[in-house]
């Protein structure tokens, strides 16, 4: 694993920490490859039920490393962009059934987070700007420190709405708010981000990771991992389906759920008034 990323698994939670604190965790191609490898490792690990993505030090991710942007400005080729920022598009699912295979839409350079079957929580401890901002959008949940700051940055660098942000941001906060953030590229604080619906919750900096881990622990202990994986797939597929397609898919999924071990355990622990022992099967 790259030194640019710390990967830790404890109590059912995989924590991925971007680890360039002296650079506010500015993004590099090496970091991108390390994050993708760690996400896939966590997805395949039966001991992991929830994934947290955060940053070391004062920042979450301040965007692409400026020295790399200087290199791109000098030659501007797509090949350089791929090397510098770690562009890749591939599927690790091989011959998985069509029901389990993620849509091609969710296999892109940064848009692959929805293809990870486990919940991915962005623990935004500080600045999330540019590519760092995009990373938070593709996570399933966004929890912010009250010291966090957000910005798109692209328009102020002569760039455009990158990596599908023009698709996902309006779906999270509406077209008007999305255009505000994209056109102005202004910095907003955690309170304004919360009012926009950009983040799910804001926690005090002093107890930030404690609160994030408490939420993740609740998912680990109380929720069927099978249910979480299916629901996540339903939601992201549903963004690209008609109501008829989503309803038909749900009818198939409920029949599969009724045959699962987790459904039996879900009923049993409720009736017996004890903590659940979900297996994910």
PEQUI-V620005 format. One record per pair of residues at least 4 apart in sequence whose ideal C-beta (glycine too) atoms are under 7 Angstrom apart, sorted by the first residue. I is the first residue (numbers start at 1). GAP is how many residues later the second one is. D is the distance in Angstrom with one decimal. If there is no record, write none. Layout:
i=I gap=GAP d=D
i=I gap=GAP d=D
This chain:
i=1 gap=4 d=6.1
i=1 gap=6 d=5.4
i=1 gap=33 d=6.1
i=1 gap=37 d=6.8
i=2 gap=28 d=5.4
i=2 gap=29 d=6.7
i=2 gap=32 d=3.7
i=3 gap=16 d=6.6
i=4 gap=15 d=5.5
i=4 gap=16 d=5.7
i=4 gap=24 d=6.5
i=4 gap=26 d=5.7
i=4 gap=27 d=4.3
i=4 gap=30 d=5.8
i=5 gap=11 d=6.2
i=5 gap=12 d=6.9
i=5 gap=13 d=6.4
i=5 gap=14 d=5.7
i=5 gap=26 d=6.3
i=5 gap=29 d=4.1
i=5 gap=30 d=6.1
i=5 gap=33 d=6.1
i=6 gap=11 d=4.1
i=6 gap=13 d=5.0
i=7 gap=9 d=5.9
i=7 gap=31 d=4.8
i=8 gap=7 d=4.8
i=9 gap=5 d=4.9
i=9 gap=36 d=6.8
i=9 gap=38 d=6.3
i=9 gap=39 d=5.9
i=11 gap=206 d=6.6
i=11 gap=209 d=6.7
i=12 gap=35 d=6.7
i=12 gap=36 d=6.5
i=12 gap=37 d=4.5
i=12 gap=38 d=6.6
i=12 gap=208 d=3.7
i=13 gap=37 d=5.1
i=13 gap=39 d=6.1
i=13 gap=200 d=6.7
i=13 gap=203 d=5.0
i=13 gap=207 d=6.4
i=14 gap=28 d=3.8
i=14 gap=31 d=7.0
i=14 gap=34 d=4.5
i=14 gap=37 d=4.9
i=15 gap=37 d=4.7
i=15 gap=39 d=6.8
i=16 gap=19 d=6.3
i=16 gap=22 d=5.0
i=16 gap=35 d=6.7
i=16 gap=36 d=7.0
i=16 gap=37 d=4.9
i=17 gap=37 d=5.5
i=17 gap=38 d=6.7
i=17 gap=39 d=5.3
i=18 gap=7 d=3.9
i=18 gap=13 d=6.5
i=18 gap=37 d=4.5
i=18 gap=38 d=6.4
i=18 gap=43 d=5.7
i=19 gap=37 d=4.9
i=20 gap=5 d=4.9
i=20 gap=6 d=6.1
i=21 gap=4 d=6.6
i=21 gap=35 d=4.3
i=21 gap=36 d=2.9
i=23 gap=42 d=6.5
i=24 gap=34 d=6.7
i=24 gap=35 d=3.3
i=24 gap=38 d=3.7
i=24 gap=103 d=5.8
i=25 gap=30 d=4.3
i=25 gap=31 d=6.5
i=25 gap=34 d=5.2
i=25 gap=35 d=6.6
i=25 gap=36 d=4.6
i=25 gap=37 d=6.5
i=26 gap=36 d=5.0
i=26 gap=37 d=6.4
i=26 gap=38 d=6.6
i=26 gap=39 d=4.1
i=27 gap=4 d=5.7
i=27 gap=5 d=6.7
i=27 gap=34 d=5.8
i=27 gap=36 d=6.3
i=27 gap=37 d=4.9
i=27 gap=38 d=6.3
i=27 gap=104 d=4.7
i=27 gap=105 d=6.7
i=28 gap=37 d=5.4
i=28 gap=40 d=6.5
i=29 gap=4 d=6.5
i=29 gap=54 d=6.0
i=29 gap=55 d=5.5
i=29 gap=56 d=5.6
i=29 gap=57 d=3.6
i=30 gap=4 d=6.3
i=31 gap=4 d=6.3
i=32 gap=4 d=6.5
i=32 gap=53 d=6.5
i=32 gap=54 d=3.1
i=33 gap=4 d=6.3
i=33 gap=53 d=5.3
i=34 gap=4 d=6.2
i=35 gap=4 d=6.2
i=36 gap=4 d=6.5
i=36 gap=76 d=7.0
i=37 gap=4 d=6.3
i=38 gap=4 d=6.3
i=39 gap=4 d=6.3
i=39 gap=12 d=6.8
i=39 gap=77 d=5.3
i=40 gap=4 d=6.4
i=40 gap=52 d=5.7
i=41 gap=4 d=6.2
i=42 gap=6 d=4.7
i=42 gap=9 d=5.0
i=42 gap=76 d=6.7
i=43 gap=73 d=4.9
i=43 gap=74 d=5.7
i=43 gap=75 d=5.9
i=48 gap=70 d=6.4
i=49 gap=69 d=6.2
i=49 gap=170 d=6.6
i=49 gap=171 d=4.7
i=49 gap=176 d=5.0
i=50 gap=68 d=6.2
i=50 gap=69 d=5.2
i=50 gap=71 d=6.7
i=50 gap=166 d=4.4
i=50 gap=169 d=5.1
i=50 gap=170 d=5.8
i=51 gap=65 d=6.9
i=51 gap=67 d=5.5
i=51 gap=68 d=6.8
i=51 gap=69 d=4.7
i=51 gap=70 d=6.9
i=52 gap=69 d=5.0
i=52 gap=71 d=5.2
i=52 gap=160 d=6.3
i=52 gap=164 d=6.0
i=53 gap=67 d=6.3
i=53 gap=69 d=5.4
i=53 gap=70 d=6.8
i=53 gap=86 d=6.2
i=54 gap=6 d=6.8
i=54 gap=69 d=3.8
i=54 gap=71 d=5.7
i=55 gap=4 d=5.3
i=55 gap=5 d=4.1
i=55 gap=6 d=5.8
i=55 gap=70 d=5.7
i=55 gap=71 d=6.3
i=58 gap=68 d=4.7
i=59 gap=67 d=3.9
i=59 gap=68 d=4.5
i=60 gap=64 d=4.7
i=60 gap=65 d=5.6
i=60 gap=66 d=5.2
i=60 gap=67 d=6.2
i=60 gap=68 d=4.4
i=60 gap=72 d=5.6
i=60 gap=88 d=6.9
i=61 gap=67 d=6.0
i=61 gap=70 d=6.6
i=61 gap=71 d=2.8
i=61 gap=74 d=6.1
i=62 gap=65 d=5.2
i=62 gap=67 d=5.3
i=62 gap=70 d=6.0
i=63 gap=66 d=4.6
i=63 gap=67 d=2.7
i=63 gap=68 d=5.0
i=63 gap=69 d=5.3
i=63 gap=90 d=5.8
i=64 gap=4 d=5.6
i=64 gap=5 d=5.4
i=64 gap=21 d=6.3
i=64 gap=66 d=6.1
i=64 gap=67 d=5.2
i=66 gap=4 d=6.4
i=67 gap=4 d=6.9
i=68 gap=4 d=6.5
i=68 gap=16 d=4.5
i=69 gap=4 d=6.3
i=70 gap=4 d=6.5
i=71 gap=9 d=6.5
i=71 gap=13 d=6.1
i=72 gap=4 d=6.3
i=72 gap=8 d=5.8
i=72 gap=9 d=6.1
i=72 gap=12 d=6.0
i=75 gap=5 d=5.3
i=78 gap=4 d=6.4
i=79 gap=4 d=6.6
i=80 gap=4 d=5.8
i=81 gap=4 d=5.6
i=81 gap=6 d=6.2
i=82 gap=5 d=4.1
i=87 gap=22 d=4.9
i=88 gap=21 d=6.1
i=89 gap=18 d=5.9
i=89 gap=19 d=5.7
i=89 gap=20 d=6.6
i=90 gap=17 d=6.8
i=91 gap=16 d=5.3
i=93 gap=8 d=5.5
i=93 gap=9 d=6.8
i=96 gap=4 d=4.4
i=96 gap=5 d=4.9
i=97 gap=4 d=6.7
i=102 gap=4 d=4.7
i=102 gap=5 d=6.4
i=102 gap=12 d=6.9
i=102 gap=13 d=3.7
i=103 gap=134 d=6.2
i=103 gap=137 d=6.3
i=105 gap=6 d=6.9
i=105 gap=135 d=6.3
i=106 gap=5 d=5.7
i=106 gap=6 d=6.1
i=106 gap=8 d=4.3
i=106 gap=9 d=4.5
i=106 gap=130 d=6.2
i=107 gap=5 d=5.5
i=107 gap=8 d=6.1
i=108 gap=4 d=6.2
i=108 gap=56 d=6.6
i=109 gap=54 d=6.2
i=110 gap=24 d=5.5
i=110 gap=25 d=6.5
i=110 gap=28 d=5.9
i=110 gap=53 d=4.8
i=111 gap=27 d=5.8
i=111 gap=52 d=6.8
i=111 gap=53 d=5.1
i=113 gap=7 d=5.4
i=113 gap=25 d=3.9
i=113 gap=26 d=5.9
i=114 gap=24 d=6.7
i=114 gap=122 d=4.2
i=116 gap=4 d=5.7
i=117 gap=112 d=4.2
i=117 gap=115 d=6.7
i=118 gap=110 d=6.9
i=118 gap=111 d=6.9
i=119 gap=21 d=5.0
i=119 gap=22 d=6.8
i=119 gap=100 d=6.2
i=119 gap=109 d=5.8
i=119 gap=113 d=6.7
i=120 gap=19 d=4.7
i=120 gap=20 d=5.1
i=121 gap=18 d=6.3
i=121 gap=19 d=6.8
i=121 gap=20 d=4.7
i=121 gap=22 d=6.3
i=121 gap=91 d=6.5
i=121 gap=95 d=6.1
i=122 gap=13 d=7.0
i=122 gap=14 d=4.3
i=122 gap=17 d=3.8
i=122 gap=19 d=7.0
i=122 gap=20 d=4.7
i=122 gap=21 d=7.0
i=123 gap=20 d=5.7
i=123 gap=86 d=6.4
i=123 gap=89 d=4.5
i=124 gap=4 d=5.2
i=124 gap=12 d=5.8
i=124 gap=18 d=6.2
i=124 gap=19 d=6.8
i=124 gap=20 d=4.4
i=124 gap=21 d=6.6
i=124 gap=24 d=4.6
i=124 gap=75 d=7.0
i=125 gap=20 d=5.0
i=125 gap=23 d=6.7
i=125 gap=83 d=6.1
i=126 gap=19 d=6.8
i=126 gap=21 d=6.3
i=126 gap=22 d=6.0
i=127 gap=5 d=7.0
i=127 gap=22 d=4.8
i=128 gap=4 d=4.4
i=128 gap=5 d=4.9
i=128 gap=8 d=5.1
i=128 gap=20 d=6.6
i=128 gap=22 d=5.4
i=129 gap=4 d=5.6
i=129 gap=22 d=4.5
i=129 gap=24 d=5.2
i=130 gap=22 d=6.9
i=130 gap=23 d=4.1
i=130 gap=24 d=6.8
i=131 gap=4 d=6.5
i=133 gap=4 d=6.9
i=133 gap=17 d=5.9
i=133 gap=18 d=6.5
i=133 gap=19 d=5.8
i=134 gap=4 d=6.9
i=134 gap=28 d=6.7
i=134 gap=29 d=5.4
i=134 gap=31 d=5.5
i=136 gap=6 d=5.3
i=137 gap=28 d=6.5
i=137 gap=31 d=5.1
i=137 gap=32 d=6.2
i=137 gap=35 d=6.6
i=138 gap=30 d=6.9
i=140 gap=92 d=6.5
i=141 gap=59 d=5.2
i=142 gap=56 d=6.8
i=142 gap=57 d=4.4
i=142 gap=58 d=5.6
i=143 gap=56 d=6.7
i=143 gap=57 d=6.0
i=143 gap=58 d=5.1
i=143 gap=60 d=6.4
i=143 gap=69 d=5.1
i=144 gap=4 d=4.1
i=144 gap=46 d=4.4
i=144 gap=49 d=6.3
i=144 gap=55 d=4.4
i=144 gap=58 d=5.1
i=145 gap=45 d=6.6
i=145 gap=58 d=6.4
i=145 gap=60 d=4.6
i=145 gap=63 d=4.4
i=146 gap=44 d=5.2
i=146 gap=56 d=5.5
i=146 gap=57 d=7.0
i=146 gap=58 d=5.6
i=146 gap=59 d=5.8
i=147 gap=58 d=4.6
i=148 gap=42 d=4.5
i=149 gap=38 d=5.3
i=149 gap=40 d=6.0
i=150 gap=37 d=6.9
i=150 gap=38 d=5.1
i=150 gap=43 d=5.2
i=150 gap=48 d=6.6
i=151 gap=34 d=6.1
i=151 gap=35 d=6.6
i=151 gap=36 d=4.4
i=152 gap=29 d=5.2
i=152 gap=30 d=5.3
i=152 gap=33 d=5.1
i=153 gap=4 d=6.0
i=153 gap=32 d=5.3
i=154 gap=5 d=4.1
i=154 gap=6 d=6.1
i=154 gap=7 d=6.4
i=154 gap=8 d=5.9
i=154 gap=31 d=6.4
i=155 gap=27 d=6.6
i=155 gap=28 d=6.1
i=155 gap=30 d=4.5
i=156 gap=29 d=4.4
i=161 gap=4 d=4.9
i=161 gap=5 d=3.9
i=161 gap=21 d=5.3
i=164 gap=4 d=5.8
i=165 gap=4 d=5.1
i=168 gap=4 d=6.4
i=169 gap=4 d=6.4
i=169 gap=9 d=4.2
i=170 gap=4 d=6.2
i=170 gap=5 d=4.6
i=170 gap=8 d=4.2
i=171 gap=68 d=6.6
i=172 gap=25 d=6.5
i=172 gap=26 d=6.4
i=173 gap=4 d=4.1
i=173 gap=5 d=5.8
i=173 gap=23 d=4.6
i=173 gap=24 d=5.1
i=173 gap=25 d=5.4
i=174 gap=4 d=6.6
i=175 gap=4 d=6.1
i=176 gap=4 d=6.5
i=177 gap=4 d=6.6
i=177 gap=19 d=4.9
i=178 gap=4 d=6.0
i=179 gap=4 d=5.5
i=180 gap=4 d=6.0
i=188 gap=4 d=4.3
i=188 gap=5 d=5.5
i=189 gap=4 d=6.9
i=190 gap=4 d=6.2
i=190 gap=9 d=6.7
i=190 gap=12 d=4.7
i=191 gap=4 d=6.7
i=191 gap=11 d=6.8
i=192 gap=4 d=6.4
i=193 gap=5 d=4.1
i=193 gap=6 d=4.9
i=194 gap=5 d=5.3
i=194 gap=8 d=5.1
i=203 gap=4 d=6.3
i=203 gap=5 d=4.9
i=203 gap=8 d=4.1
i=204 gap=4 d=6.7
i=207 gap=4 d=5.6
i=208 gap=4 d=6.5
i=209 gap=4 d=5.9
i=210 gap=4 d=6.4
i=211 gap=4 d=6.8
i=212 gap=4 d=6.5
i=213 gap=4 d=6.0
i=214 gap=4 d=6.7
i=216 gap=4 d=6.4
i=217 gap=4 d=6.1
i=218 gap=4 d=5.5
i=219 gap=4 d=5.0
i=219 gap=9 d=6.9
i=221 gap=54 d=6.9
i=222 gap=54 d=6.5
i=223 gap=4 d=6.5
i=223 gap=5 d=5.8
i=224 gap=4 d=6.7
i=224 gap=38 d=4.0
i=224 gap=42 d=6.2
i=224 gap=54 d=4.6
i=225 gap=4 d=6.4
i=225 gap=53 d=6.1
i=225 gap=55 d=3.9
i=226 gap=4 d=6.4
i=226 gap=34 d=5.8
i=226 gap=36 d=4.7
i=226 gap=54 d=5.0
i=226 gap=55 d=6.7
i=227 gap=4 d=5.9
i=227 gap=35 d=6.5
i=228 gap=4 d=6.2
i=229 gap=4 d=6.6
i=230 gap=4 d=6.2
i=230 gap=23 d=5.6
i=231 gap=4 d=6.4
i=232 gap=4 d=6.5
i=233 gap=4 d=5.8
i=234 gap=4 d=5.8
i=234 gap=15 d=6.7
i=234 gap=16 d=6.7
i=234 gap=19 d=6.8
i=237 gap=4 d=5.8
i=237 gap=12 d=7.0
i=238 gap=8 d=4.5
i=241 gap=4 d=3.9
i=241 gap=5 d=4.8
i=243 gap=4 d=6.1
i=244 gap=4 d=6.3
i=245 gap=4 d=6.3
i=246 gap=4 d=6.4
i=247 gap=4 d=6.7
i=249 gap=4 d=6.2
i=250 gap=4 d=6.3
i=252 gap=4 d=6.7
i=253 gap=4 d=6.2
i=254 gap=4 d=6.4
i=256 gap=4 d=6.7
i=257 gap=6 d=5.4
i=258 gap=5 d=5.7
i=260 gap=21 d=6.4
i=261 gap=4 d=6.2
i=261 gap=18 d=5.6
i=261 gap=20 d=4.5
i=262 gap=4 d=6.0
i=262 gap=16 d=5.0
i=262 gap=17 d=6.6
i=262 gap=18 d=6.7
i=262 gap=19 d=6.7
i=263 gap=4 d=6.8
i=264 gap=4 d=6.1
i=265 gap=4 d=6.0
i=265 gap=11 d=5.9
i=265 gap=12 d=6.0
i=265 gap=13 d=5.7
i=266 gap=4 d=6.7
i=266 gap=10 d=6.7
i=267 gap=4 d=6.2
i=268 gap=4 d=5.8
i=269 gap=5 d=5.3
i=269 gap=6 d=6.6
i=269 gap=7 d=4.1
